């Protein structure tokens, strides 16, 4: 039996169990760096499969599976395990039992899939060469991100590492397909916290006041020039102000306005140049109109870049496993992911796993309270990642 046949057969055998695992994780989600029960569940699943994982960081878990054939190459596979502070609306038998917490970004599917990958690889360990490390990473959803802690703990430092591979569910892509892209793929993200200070008073006497609402409005409009006039047209950039709080009244000008937003791009030099420009712009506008501006930037994840050779390989191997017709090129995605930290330090490939099924009503976007997946994707997600890892290690089909 070929390696491909072995993996597909094992993936089919464990598929019902992986669905059960995903539903359990979905029902009992935990927020970033609070994933204690999640980690206990993962550890128990791996123990039952004969795998002895080790803790890493605060709430991470790292498993290692060594092939029985000679080989010194190593591949790292990563799944994120945390949930979001969202109250789930979709009613199923596995709806979140933790009010206000939900796996709305598919990390339950990532985790269950990687458990399945571990089970497959362990069961056929005598048939392949090389080593696969499986990282169950906490806290992807909050800054500074769990990936930073994993890197500080040395997860990338082992000799022989030839790449890091991860997958992310994508409801806009039908189940049974994947999408991937070489080079720049996902954006950096920095959180903007802006306070405009003026002098409030009666709305009928604006000449007696310094109106922070007008100042803030000018700043919002002016900041858009960062994208439209200062950034290079070939460099994707997005700046959005999503929160604008002016706590006055119909006839009351407030003392201050608070704003929050995000800046995203795909060039690290331009990113920090933009930080300086937006600060200078906002502070200058406020002062020119008689107010002051406090501009704080919370630096987030870098942009995610997929290594050309590794991504080409993953596309070929995925085509062998799924069929070439089920592989497509992904568009640039302006969301951000802390997997980017791995990609900035070593060869990495992050691909999208189709989980949508419009005819079944499974089409809600990521981070939506109605989010769900077509669980048939779990049959592919386990076998595919196992196969890709072993092929990248140099094992034949």
C-alpha positions in Angstrom: 0.0 0.0 0.0 1.4 3.4 -0.9 1.9 6.2 1.6 -1.0 8.1 0.0 -3.3 5.1 0.4 -2.2 4.5 4.0 -2.9 8.0 5.0 -6.3 8.2 3.2 -7.4 4.9 4.7 -6.4 6.0 8.2 -8.1 9.4 7.8 -11.3 7.7 6.9 -11.1 5.4 9.9 -10.6 8.2 12.4 -12.9 10.8 10.7 -16.0 10.2 13.0 -13.7 10.6 16.1 -12.2 13.8 14.7 -15.8 15.2 14.2 -16.5 14.3 17.9 -13.3 16.0 19.0 -14.2 19.1 17.0 -17.7 19.3 18.5 -16.4 18.9 22.0 -13.9 21.7 21.5 -16.6 23.9 19.9 -18.9 23.2 22.9 -16.3 24.1 25.5 -14.3 27.1 24.1 -11.8 29.0 26.1 -10.2 32.4 25.6 -6.6 33.2 24.9 -4.1 32.0 27.6 -7.1 30.4 29.4 -7.1 27.2 27.4 -6.5 24.9 30.4 -9.4 22.5 29.8 -8.7 22.6 26.0 -5.1 21.5 26.6 -6.1 18.8 29.0 -8.5 17.5 26.4 -5.8 17.5 23.7 -3.3 15.8 26.0 -5.9 13.1 26.8 -6.6 12.5 23.1 -2.9 12.2 22.3 -2.2 9.9 25.3 -5.0 7.6 24.1 -3.2 7.4 20.7 0.1 6.5 22.3 1.6 10.0 22.0 3.3 11.7 25.0 3.0 15.5 24.4 5.0 18.1 26.4 3.8 21.5 27.7 5.2 24.6 26.1 4.7 28.2 27.3 1.7 29.0 29.5 -1.0 26.9 27.8 0.7 25.3 24.8 1.4 21.7 23.9 4.0 20.2 21.7 4.1 16.6 20.4 6.8 14.9 18.5 6.6 11.9 16.1 9.7 10.4 14.7 9.7 8.2 11.7 11.2 4.7 11.9 13.2 5.1 8.7 16.5 7.0 8.5 16.1 10.8 8.1 17.2 13.9 9.9 14.7 16.5 8.4 12.0 18.0 10.6 8.7 19.7 9.8 6.6 21.7 12.3 2.8 21.7 12.0 0.8 24.3 14.0 -2.8 24.7 15.1 -4.1 27.5 17.2 -6.5 26.5 20.1 -8.1 29.7 21.6 -11.6 31.0 21.0 -13.1 34.5 20.7 -15.3 36.6 23.1 -18.4 36.2 20.9 -21.8 34.9 22.0 -22.8 32.1 19.6 -26.2 32.4 18.0 -26.3 29.3 15.8 -28.2 26.5 17.6 -26.7 23.0 17.2 -26.0 20.1 19.5 -22.5 21.5 19.9 -23.4 25.2 20.5 -21.0 26.8 23.0 -21.8 26.0 26.6 -19.7 29.0 27.7 -21.8 32.2 27.3 -19.9 34.9 25.5 -17.2 32.6 24.3 -17.2 30.9 20.9 -14.9 29.2 18.4 -15.9 31.7 15.7 -12.6 31.5 13.8 -12.4 27.7 13.4 -9.6 27.0 15.9 -11.6 24.0 17.1 -11.4 22.6 13.6 -7.6 23.4 13.4 -7.1 21.6 16.7 -9.2 18.6 16.0 -7.5 18.3 12.6 -4.0 18.3 14.2 -5.0 15.7 16.7 -6.0 13.6 13.7 -2.7 14.3 12.0 -0.9 13.1 15.1 -3.0 9.9 15.2 -2.3 9.2 11.5 1.4 9.8 11.7 1.9 7.8 14.9 0.0 4.8 13.4 2.3 4.7 10.3 5.5 5.9 12.0 7.5 2.9 10.8 6.7 3.8 7.2 8.3 7.2 6.9 11.6 9.0 7.4 12.1 12.3 9.4 10.4 13.9 12.3 7.1 15.9 12.6 6.5 18.2 15.5 2.9 19.2 16.2 2.4 22.5 18.0 -1.0 23.3 19.7 -0.5 27.0 20.1 -2.4 29.2 22.5 -3.6 32.8 22.2 -3.6 33.6 18.5 -6.5 36.0 19.0 -4.8 38.6 21.3 -1.7 40.6 21.1 1.2 39.9 21.4 0.1 36.5 20.2 1.0 33.0 21.5 3.4 32.5 18.6 5.9 34.9 20.2 6.0 32.8 23.3 6.4 29.6 21.4 9.4 31.1 19.5 10.9 32.3 22.8 10.5 28.8 24.1 12.7 27.6 21.2 10.1 25.8 19.0 12.0 26.9 15.8 15.5 26.2 17.1 15.9 22.4 16.5 18.4 21.4 13.8 16.9 19.9 10.7 13.8 22.2 10.6 12.9 22.7 7.0 9.5 24.4 7.3 6.4 25.3 9.3 3.0 24.6 7.9 -0.4 25.7 9.1 -4.0 25.8 7.8 -6.9 28.0 8.4 -10.6 27.4 7.7 -12.2 29.5 5.0 -16.0 29.6 4.7 -15.9 31.4 1.4 -14.2 28.4 -0.1 -16.2 25.2 -0.6 -15.4 22.2 1.5 -13.1 19.9 -0.5 -10.8 22.6 -1.8 -7.8 24.5 -0.5 -6.2 27.8 -1.6 -2.7 29.1 -1.1 -0.5 31.9 -2.2 3.3 32.3 -2.6 4.9 35.4 -1.1 3.0 38.1 0.8 -0.3 36.6 1.9 -1.7 38.2 5.1 -1.3 41.7 6.5 0.4 43.1 9.5 -2.0 44.8 12.0 -1.5 47.6 14.5 -4.2 48.9 16.8 -4.7 52.7 17.0 -5.9 54.4 20.1 -6.5 58.1 19.6 -7.7 60.7 22.2 -8.5 64.2 21.0 -8.7 66.8 23.8 -10.6 70.0 23.5 -12.7 72.2 25.7 -16.4 71.4 26.0 -19.3 73.5 26.6 -22.7 74.7 25.2 -23.4 73.7 21.6 -24.8 77.2 21.0 -21.5 78.9 21.9 -18.9 77.1 19.9 -16.7 80.2 19.9 -16.2 79.6 23.7 -15.1 76.0 23.2 -12.5 73.9 21.4 -14.6 71.3 19.6 -12.9 67.9 19.7 -15.6 66.4 17.5 -14.7 68.6 14.6 -11.0 68.1 15.2 -11.4 64.3 15.4 -13.5 64.3 12.2 -10.6 66.2 10.4 -8.2 63.6 11.7 -10.3 60.7 10.4 -10.4 62.1 6.9 -6.8 63.1 6.9 -5.5 59.7 8.0 -7.0 58.2 4.8 -4.2 60.0 2.9 -1.8 57.5 4.4 -3.3 54.9 2.1 -4.4 57.1 -0.9 -1.3 59.4 -1.1 1.6 58.3 1.0 1.7 54.5 0.5 3.1 53.0 -2.7 0.2 51.8 -4.9 1.7 48.3 -5.2 1.8 47.9 -1.4 -1.6 46.8 0.1 -2.6 49.1 3.0 -5.8 49.6 4.9 -6.6 52.1 7.7 -10.0 52.0 9.3 -11.4 53.8 12.3 -14.0 51.6 13.8 -14.8 53.3 17.1 -15.6 57.1 17.5 -16.9 58.0 20.9 -17.9 61.7 21.5 -19.8 61.5 24.7 -21.7 64.8 24.4 -25.3 65.5 23.8 -27.6 67.4 21.3 -26.5 70.7 22.8 -23.3 69.7 24.5 -19.8 69.8 23.0 -17.7 67.2 24.9 -14.2 67.7 26.3 -12.7 64.9 24.4 -13.3 62.3 21.7 -11.9 58.8 21.8 -11.2 56.8 18.6 -9.9 53.3 17.9 -9.0 51.7 14.6 -6.5 49.5 12.9 -3.7 49.9 10.3 -2.7 47.0 8.1 -0.1 46.6 5.4 2.4 44.2 3.8 5.7 46.1 4.1 7.5 46.3 7.4 9.5 49.5 6.4 6.4 51.3 5.2 4.5 50.1 8.3 6.8 52.0 10.7 7.1 55.0 8.4 3.3 55.1 8.4 3.3 55.1 12.2 5.4 58.2 12.4 3.4 59.9 9.7 0.0 59.3 11.2 1.1 60.5 14.6 2.6 63.7 13.2 -0.5 64.3 11.1 -3.0 63.8 13.9 -1.1 65.8 16.5 -0.5 68.6 14.1 -4.2 68.8 13.1 -5.3 68.9 16.7 -2.8 71.6 17.7 -3.6 73.7 14.6 -7.2 73.8 15.8 -6.5 74.6 19.4 -6.7 71.1 20.9 -4.3 68.3 21.7 -4.0 64.7 20.5 -2.7 61.6 22.3 -1.9 58.9 19.7 -0.9 55.5 20.9 -0.1 52.6 18.5 -0.2 49.0 19.8 2.1 47.1 17.5 0.6 43.8 16.4 1.6 40.9 14.2 3.9 41.4 11.2 2.8 40.5 7.7 2.7 36.8 6.7 4.9 35.6 3.9 4.7 32.2 2.4 8.1 30.8 1.2 8.1 30.3 -2.5 9.7 26.8 -2.7 7.8 25.4 0.3 4.5 26.8 -1.0 5.1 25.3 -4.4 5.8 22.0 -2.8 2.6 22.1 -0.7 0.6 22.9 -3.8 2.0 19.9 -5.6 1.5 17.6 -2.7 -2.0 18.8 -2.1 -2.8 18.2 -5.7 -1.6 14.6 -5.3 -3.9 14.2 -2.3 -7.0 16.2 -3.4 -6.6 16.3 -7.1 -5.2 19.4 -8.9 -8.7 20.7 -9.7 -9.3 21.3 -6.0 -6.3 23.6 -5.5 -6.5 27.3 -6.3 -4.5 30.4 -5.8 -5.6 32.5 -2.8 -6.0 36.3 -3.1 -4.1 38.6 -0.7 -6.0 38.5 2.6 -5.8 41.7 4.7 -6.6 39.9 7.9 -3.7 39.2 10.2 -2.4 36.0 11.9 0.3 35.4 14.5 1.5 32.5 12.3 3.3 35.5 10.6 6.0 35.4 13.3 7.0 31.9 12.2 7.0 33.0 8.6 9.3 36.0 9.4 11.9 33.6 10.9 11.9 30.5 8.8 10.3 28.9 5.7 6.6 28.7 6.2 3.4 28.0 4.4 -0.1 28.9 5.6 -3.0 27.7 3.4 -6.7 28.0 3.4 -9.0 25.0 4.0 -12.4 25.2 2.4 -15.2 24.7 4.9 -18.2 26.4 3.3 -21.4 24.8 2.1 -23.8 27.3 0.8 -26.6 24.8 0.1 -26.5 23.7 3.7 -26.5 27.3 5.0 -22.9 27.1 6.1 -21.6 30.4 4.8 -21.3 32.8 7.7 -18.0 34.7 7.8 -15.2 34.2 10.3 -15.7 36.0 13.7 -19.5 35.8 13.1 -21.9 34.6 15.9 -23.4 32.3 13.2 -20.1 30.8 12.1 -19.9 27.0 11.5 -18.1 24.6 9.2 -19.0 21.8 6.8 -17.5 19.0 8.9 -16.7 17.0 5.8 -13.7 19.2 5.6 -12.3 17.4 8.6 -11.8 14.3 6.5 -9.5 16.2 4.2 -7.8 18.4 6.8 -6.3 15.5 8.7 -5.0 13.4 5.9 -3.9 16.3 3.7 -1.7 17.8 6.4 -0.2 14.5 7.3 0.5 13.7 3.7 2.0 17.2 2.9 4.3 16.9 6.0 5.7 13.5 5.0 6.1 14.5 1.3 8.0 17.6 2.4 10.3 15.4 4.5 11.2 13.6 1.3 9.0 10.5 1.6 7.6 9.0 -1.6 4.0 8.6 -2.5 
